[in-house]
Amino acid sequence: MKRVLSTVTFLMLLAVVSLTAQCCSANASSKSSSTASEATANISDVKVYYFHFTRRCVTCQSVEKVAREALAEKFGDAVPFQSVNVEDENAKSLLEKYKVSGQALLVVKGDKVENLTNFAFMNARTNPDKLKNKIAETVKSL
Protein backbone atom coordinates (compact mmCIF):
# COMPACT_ATOMS: atom_id res chain seq x y z
CA MET A 1 0.00 0.00 0.00
CA LYS A 2 2.80 2.37 0.91
CA ARG A 3 4.53 1.63 -2.41
CA VAL A 4 1.34 2.35 -4.37
CA LEU A 5 0.91 5.63 -2.52
CA SER A 6 4.48 6.74 -3.25
CA THR A 7 4.07 5.79 -6.94
CA VAL A 8 0.86 7.82 -7.20
CA THR A 9 2.54 10.77 -5.48
CA PHE A 10 5.48 10.55 -7.87
CA LEU A 11 3.17 10.46 -10.91
CA MET A 12 1.21 13.47 -9.65
CA LEU A 13 4.42 15.41 -9.07
CA LEU A 14 5.62 14.47 -12.56
CA ALA A 15 2.33 15.69 -14.05
CA VAL A 16 2.60 19.05 -12.24
CA VAL A 17 6.18 19.56 -13.42
CA SER A 18 5.22 18.63 -16.98
CA LEU A 19 2.28 21.06 -17.05
CA THR A 20 4.42 23.85 -15.62
CA ALA A 21 7.08 23.28 -18.27
CA GLN A 22 4.48 23.33 -21.06
CA CYS A 23 2.95 26.57 -19.79
CA CYS A 24 6.34 28.27 -19.56
CA SER A 25 7.28 27.04 -23.02
CA ALA A 26 4.05 28.33 -24.57
CA ASN A 27 4.52 31.68 -22.84
CA ALA A 28 8.08 32.01 -24.14
CA SER A 29 7.11 31.13 -27.70
CA SER A 30 4.32 33.71 -27.74
CA LYS A 31 6.76 36.36 -26.52
CA SER A 32 9.32 35.42 -29.17
CA SER A 33 6.72 35.52 -31.95
CA SER A 34 5.61 39.01 -30.92
CA THR A 35 9.26 40.09 -30.77
CA ALA A 36 9.81 38.63 -34.23
CA SER A 37 6.87 40.55 -35.66
CA GLU A 38 8.14 43.77 -34.07
CA ALA A 39 11.58 43.17 -35.57
CA THR A 40 10.05 42.56 -38.98
CA ALA A 41 8.17 45.85 -38.78
CA ASN A 42 11.39 47.71 -37.92
CA ILE A 43 13.42 46.22 -40.76
CA SER A 44 11.07 46.90 -43.62
CA ASP A 45 12.81 48.60 -46.54
CA VAL A 46 16.28 47.58 -45.31
CA LYS A 47 18.54 46.12 -48.01
CA VAL A 48 22.06 44.77 -47.86
CA TYR A 49 24.42 45.12 -50.81
CA TYR A 50 27.77 43.43 -51.24
CA PHE A 51 29.82 44.95 -54.05
CA HIS A 52 32.73 42.89 -55.39
CA PHE A 53 34.96 42.28 -58.41
CA THR A 54 34.74 39.21 -60.65
CA ARG A 55 37.93 37.72 -59.22
CA ARG A 56 37.64 37.40 -55.46
CA CYS A 57 39.98 36.28 -52.72
CA VAL A 58 38.97 33.97 -49.89
CA THR A 59 38.18 36.90 -47.60
CA CYS A 60 35.94 38.51 -50.23
CA GLN A 61 34.05 35.25 -50.59
CA SER A 62 33.80 34.93 -46.80
CA VAL A 63 32.30 38.41 -46.44
CA GLU A 64 29.49 37.47 -48.83
CA LYS A 65 28.95 34.06 -47.23
CA VAL A 66 28.82 35.38 -43.66
CA ALA A 67 26.57 38.31 -44.62
CA ARG A 68 24.11 35.95 -46.33
CA GLU A 69 24.15 33.61 -43.34
CA ALA A 70 23.61 36.46 -40.87
CA LEU A 71 20.57 37.75 -42.71
CA ALA A 72 19.09 34.26 -43.16
CA GLU A 73 19.62 33.32 -39.51
CA LYS A 74 18.41 36.58 -37.99
CA PHE A 75 15.74 37.77 -40.42
CA GLY A 76 14.85 34.94 -42.82
CA ASP A 77 13.75 36.47 -46.12
CA ALA A 78 12.70 39.81 -44.58
CA VAL A 79 15.94 41.60 -45.52
CA PRO A 80 17.03 41.22 -49.15
CA PHE A 81 20.70 40.63 -49.93
CA GLN A 82 22.15 41.57 -53.29
CA SER A 83 25.61 40.60 -54.47
CA VAL A 84 26.76 43.11 -57.10
CA ASN A 85 29.71 42.63 -59.44
CA VAL A 86 31.24 46.10 -59.92
CA GLU A 87 32.61 45.03 -63.32
CA ASP A 88 29.10 44.33 -64.63
CA GLU A 89 27.67 47.11 -66.81
CA ASN A 90 24.20 46.54 -65.30
CA ALA A 91 25.56 47.57 -61.89
CA LYS A 92 26.52 51.08 -62.97
CA SER A 93 23.44 52.80 -61.52
CA LEU A 94 23.95 51.21 -58.08
CA LEU A 95 27.64 52.08 -58.12
CA GLU A 96 26.85 55.73 -58.83
CA LYS A 97 23.97 55.86 -56.36
CA TYR A 98 26.07 54.60 -53.45
CA LYS A 99 29.40 56.04 -54.69
CA VAL A 100 31.07 52.63 -54.73
CA SER A 101 34.14 51.80 -56.80
CA GLY A 102 35.34 48.55 -55.21
CA GLN A 103 34.47 46.01 -52.55
CA ALA A 104 31.85 47.24 -50.12
CA LEU A 105 29.28 45.86 -47.70
CA LEU A 106 26.44 48.35 -47.28
CA VAL A 107 23.28 48.21 -45.18
CA VAL A 108 20.74 50.61 -46.66
CA LYS A 109 17.35 51.96 -45.61
CA GLY A 110 16.09 54.87 -47.68
CA ASP A 111 18.72 57.61 -47.54
CA LYS A 112 20.59 56.02 -44.63
CA VAL A 113 23.66 54.00 -45.61
CA GLU A 114 25.86 52.14 -43.14
CA ASN A 115 29.21 51.03 -44.55
CA LEU A 116 30.40 47.84 -42.85
CA THR A 117 33.21 47.10 -45.31
CA ASN A 118 36.21 47.50 -42.99
CA PHE A 119 34.52 45.67 -40.13
CA ALA A 120 33.46 42.87 -42.49
CA PHE A 121 36.92 42.34 -43.94
CA MET A 122 38.50 42.32 -40.47
CA ASN A 123 36.08 39.72 -39.08
CA ALA A 124 34.62 37.56 -41.89
CA ARG A 125 37.25 34.83 -41.61
CA THR A 126 38.58 35.22 -38.08
CA ASN A 127 35.38 36.03 -36.17
CA PRO A 128 32.28 35.44 -38.33
CA ASP A 129 29.89 35.53 -35.35
CA LYS A 130 31.07 39.03 -34.50
CA LEU A 131 30.32 40.11 -38.08
CA LYS A 132 26.91 38.42 -38.01
CA ASN A 133 26.00 40.25 -34.82
CA LYS A 134 27.20 43.57 -36.23
CA ILE A 135 25.11 43.10 -39.38
CA ALA A 136 22.03 42.24 -37.30
CA GLU A 137 22.56 45.24 -35.00
CA THR A 138 22.98 47.55 -37.98
CA VAL A 139 19.84 46.26 -39.71
CA LYS A 140 17.82 46.73 -36.52
CA SER A 141 19.23 50.22 -35.88
CA LEU A 142 18.19 51.66 -39.26
C-alpha positions as CSV (number, residue, x, y, z in Angstrom):
1,M,0.0,0.0,0.0
2,K,2.8,2.4,0.9
3,R,4.5,1.6,-2.4
4,V,1.3,2.4,-4.4
5,L,0.9,5.6,-2.5
6,S,4.5,6.7,-3.3
7,T,4.1,5.8,-6.9
8,V,0.9,7.8,-7.2
9,T,2.5,10.8,-5.5
10,F,5.5,10.6,-7.9
11,L,3.2,10.5,-10.9
12,M,1.2,13.5,-9.7
13,L,4.4,15.4,-9.1
14,L,5.6,14.5,-12.6
15,A,2.3,15.7,-14.0
16,V,2.6,19.0,-12.2
17,V,6.2,19.6,-13.4
18,S,5.2,18.6,-17.0
19,L,2.3,21.1,-17.1
20,T,4.4,23.9,-15.6
21,A,7.1,23.3,-18.3
22,Q,4.5,23.3,-21.1
23,C,3.0,26.6,-19.8
24,C,6.3,28.3,-19.6
25,S,7.3,27.0,-23.0
26,A,4.0,28.3,-24.6
27,N,4.5,31.7,-22.8
28,A,8.1,32.0,-24.1
29,S,7.1,31.1,-27.7
30,S,4.3,33.7,-27.7
31,K,6.8,36.4,-26.5
32,S,9.3,35.4,-29.2
33,S,6.7,35.5,-32.0
34,S,5.6,39.0,-30.9
35,T,9.3,40.1,-30.8
36,A,9.8,38.6,-34.2
37,S,6.9,40.5,-35.7
38,E,8.1,43.8,-34.1
39,A,11.6,43.2,-35.6
40,T,10.1,42.6,-39.0
41,A,8.2,45.8,-38.8
42,N,11.4,47.7,-37.9
43,I,13.4,46.2,-40.8
44,S,11.1,46.9,-43.6
45,D,12.8,48.6,-46.5
46,V,16.3,47.6,-45.3
47,K,18.5,46.1,-48.0
48,V,22.1,44.8,-47.9
49,Y,24.4,45.1,-50.8
50,Y,27.8,43.4,-51.2
51,F,29.8,44.9,-54.1
52,H,32.7,42.9,-55.4
53,F,35.0,42.3,-58.4
54,T,34.7,39.2,-60.7
55,R,37.9,37.7,-59.2
56,R,37.6,37.4,-55.5
57,C,40.0,36.3,-52.7
58,V,39.0,34.0,-49.9
59,T,38.2,36.9,-47.6
60,C,35.9,38.5,-50.2
61,Q,34.1,35.2,-50.6
62,S,33.8,34.9,-46.8
63,V,32.3,38.4,-46.4
64,E,29.5,37.5,-48.8
65,K,28.9,34.1,-47.2
66,V,28.8,35.4,-43.7
67,A,26.6,38.3,-44.6
68,R,24.1,36.0,-46.3
69,E,24.1,33.6,-43.3
70,A,23.6,36.5,-40.9
71,L,20.6,37.7,-42.7
72,A,19.1,34.3,-43.2
73,E,19.6,33.3,-39.5
74,K,18.4,36.6,-38.0
75,F,15.7,37.8,-40.4
76,G,14.9,34.9,-42.8
77,D,13.7,36.5,-46.1
78,A,12.7,39.8,-44.6
79,V,15.9,41.6,-45.5
80,P,17.0,41.2,-49.2
81,F,20.7,40.6,-49.9
82,Q,22.1,41.6,-53.3
83,S,25.6,40.6,-54.5
84,V,26.8,43.1,-57.1
85,N,29.7,42.6,-59.4
86,V,31.2,46.1,-59.9
87,E,32.6,45.0,-63.3
88,D,29.1,44.3,-64.6
89,E,27.7,47.1,-66.8
90,N,24.2,46.5,-65.3
91,A,25.6,47.6,-61.9
92,K,26.5,51.1,-63.0
93,S,23.4,52.8,-61.5
94,L,23.9,51.2,-58.1
95,L,27.6,52.1,-58.1
96,E,26.8,55.7,-58.8
97,K,24.0,55.9,-56.4
98,Y,26.1,54.6,-53.4
99,K,29.4,56.0,-54.7
100,V,31.1,52.6,-54.7
101,S,34.1,51.8,-56.8
102,G,35.3,48.6,-55.2
103,Q,34.5,46.0,-52.6
104,A,31.8,47.2,-50.1
105,L,29.3,45.9,-47.7
106,L,26.4,48.3,-47.3
107,V,23.3,48.2,-45.2
108,V,20.7,50.6,-46.7
109,K,17.4,52.0,-45.6
110,G,16.1,54.9,-47.7
111,D,18.7,57.6,-47.5
112,K,20.6,56.0,-44.6
113,V,23.7,54.0,-45.6
114,E,25.9,52.1,-43.1
115,N,29.2,51.0,-44.5
116,L,30.4,47.8,-42.8
117,T,33.2,47.1,-45.3
118,N,36.2,47.5,-43.0
119,F,34.5,45.7,-40.1
120,A,33.5,42.9,-42.5
121,F,36.9,42.3,-43.9
122,M,38.5,42.3,-40.5
123,N,36.1,39.7,-39.1
124,A,34.6,37.6,-41.9
125,R,37.2,34.8,-41.6
126,T,38.6,35.2,-38.1
127,N,35.4,36.0,-36.2
128,P,32.3,35.4,-38.3
129,D,29.9,35.5,-35.4
130,K,31.1,39.0,-34.5
131,L,30.3,40.1,-38.1
132,K,26.9,38.4,-38.0
133,N,26.0,40.3,-34.8
134,K,27.2,43.6,-36.2
135,I,25.1,43.1,-39.4
136,A,22.0,42.2,-37.3
137,E,22.6,45.2,-35.0
138,T,23.0,47.6,-38.0
139,V,19.8,46.3,-39.7
140,K,17.8,46.7,-36.5
141,S,19.2,50.2,-35.9
142,L,18.2,51.7,-39.3
